[in-house]
Amino acid sequence: MDTLERIALDPAVMGGRPCIRGTRVTVGTIVGLFATGHERKEIIELYPYISSDDISAALSYAAWRLEEHEVDVAVG
């Protein structure tokens, strides 16, 4: 499965925030847990319905989104 296929954005789930597909675990939750020192094993213990690959996908998605930037486009 492609990394980004593991991430879903659905306006009816968690207000449209990116989540691990089929769950209500947001990418932000995973990033936040890593930022506060949790290890992958601990995260899986907290959310046993996600996998290590799901965690990798969430981190990859977050990194990809951070690389985006807006470009002003002249109109007219």
C-alpha positions in Angstrom: 0.0 0.0 0.0 1.3 3.4 -0.9 2.2 5.5 2.1 -0.4 8.3 1.4 -3.1 5.7 0.8 -2.9 5.0 4.6 -4.0 8.6 5.3 -7.6 9.8 4.9 -9.2 13.2 4.9 -12.9 13.0 5.5 -15.0 16.1 6.5 -17.2 13.7 8.6 -14.2 12.3 10.6 -12.3 14.5 13.1 -13.4 17.7 11.3 -11.6 16.7 8.1 -8.2 16.5 9.8 -5.9 13.9 8.2 -6.3 10.6 10.0 -4.9 7.1 9.7 -7.4 5.5 7.3 -10.2 3.7 9.1 -9.5 5.3 12.5 -9.9 8.5 14.3 -6.2 8.8 15.1 -5.0 12.0 13.5 -1.6 12.7 12.0 -1.3 15.5 14.5 -1.8 13.0 17.4 1.0 10.8 16.1 3.4 13.7 15.5 2.5 15.1 19.0 3.3 11.8 20.7 6.7 11.6 19.0 7.4 15.2 19.9 6.7 14.4 23.6 9.1 11.5 23.6 6.8 8.5 23.0 8.4 5.6 21.1 6.7 3.7 18.3 6.0 0.7 20.5 4.3 3.0 23.1 2.1 4.5 20.4 1.0 1.1 19.2 0.2 0.1 22.8 -2.0 3.3 23.1 -3.6 2.6 19.7 -3.4 -1.2 19.1 -5.5 -0.9 16.0 -2.8 1.0 14.1 0.5 -0.5 12.8 4.1 0.6 12.6 3.5 1.3 8.8 0.6 3.5 9.7 2.8 5.5 12.0 5.4 5.8 9.3 2.7 7.0 6.9 1.6 9.6 9.3 5.1 11.0 9.8 5.7 11.0 6.0 2.5 12.8 5.4 3.3 15.4 8.0 6.8 15.9 6.5 5.3 16.2 3.0 2.8 18.8 4.2 5.5 20.9 5.9 7.3 21.2 2.6 4.3 22.8 0.9 4.3 26.6 0.5 1.9 29.1 -1.0 2.8 31.1 -4.0 1.1 34.4 -4.8 -0.3 34.4 -8.3 -0.9 37.6 -10.1 -4.5 37.9 -11.3 -5.3 39.7 -14.5 
